[in-house]
Amino acid sequence: MATFGPCAWPNYHGHTYVCEVTVTGPIDEKTGFVVDLGALDQILKSQVIDRFDHRNINLDVPEFGDGKLVPSGENLARFIFERVDGALPKPARVVRVTVGEDQNLSATYSRD
């Protein structure tokens, strides 16, 4: 069984995550954007905030349930990368996602 230091509580452990998503693509000549910011906000809301905010990831997010993905920073970054990238209007695409568990610890998943 893994231990998680001060985060080791009998009913899981928690973090206040920070997530950074970087997108790339051609800049639209009319808008000056790679992707409409309203559309990007909606994608982030549906794929990240609504799914993870104030949730017990082990219990409330099916993909991270018992016997499925371990909710490590690395797996969270990859999962968010794939969901946001799949929802973006093309030709925009995600370059990288960084999930920070605290001010000193983060994991990045990138296209490279």
C-alpha positions, -999 to 999 in steps of 0.1 A, spaced: 0 0 0 13 34 -9 17 61 17 12 98 9 27 116 39 5 143 53 -21 135 26 -26 100 41 -62 100 54 -83 69 59 -108 80 32 -83 89 5 -62 120 2 -68 154 -14 -52 183 -32 -62 217 -45 -51 211 -81 -41 238 -106 -44 228 -142 -27 246 -171 -37 237 -207 -17 251 -236 -32 250 -271 -17 257 -305 -29 261 -341 -31 287 -368 -43 322 -357 -76 331 -373 -71 363 -393 -105 378 -382 -105 370 -345 -68 368 -338 -73 336 -318 -63 300 -322 -96 290 -307 -126 311 -296 -121 318 -259 -158 312 -252 -156 278 -268 -123 270 -249 -139 280 -216 -169 257 -223 -146 228 -232 -125 234 -200 -157 236 -180 -172 204 -193 -140 183 -196 -121 195 -165 -141 216 -140 -174 198 -140 -156 165 -140 -131 171 -112 -139 202 -91 -150 194 -56 -151 157 -64 -135 126 -49 -117 115 -80 -116 78 -68 -154 77 -63 -169 104 -86 -149 101 -118 -157 66 -133 -124 64 -153 -105 66 -120 -127 42 -101 -116 11 -83 -92 -10 -105 -90 17 -132 -66 47 -136 -47 57 -105 -54 94 -100 -17 104 -101 -8 139 -114 6 122 -145 -26 102 -152 -47 133 -146 -26 154 -170 -28 128 -197 -66 122 -192 -73 160 -194 -50 163 -224 -69 137 -243 -104 150 -233 -96 186 -241 -78 178 -273 -107 156 -285 -132 184 -279 -112 213 -295 -124 226 -328 -98 216 -354 -72 226 -364 -65 237 -328 -49 211 -307 -35 207 -272 3 210 -268 6 202 -231 -13 199 -199 3 205 -165 -15 195 -133 -1 210 -101 -8 192 -68 8 220 -47 32 249 -52 62 225 -56 48 194 -73 34 191 -108 31 167 -137 31 176 -174 18 155 -203 28 169 -237 24 160 -273 63 156 -277 
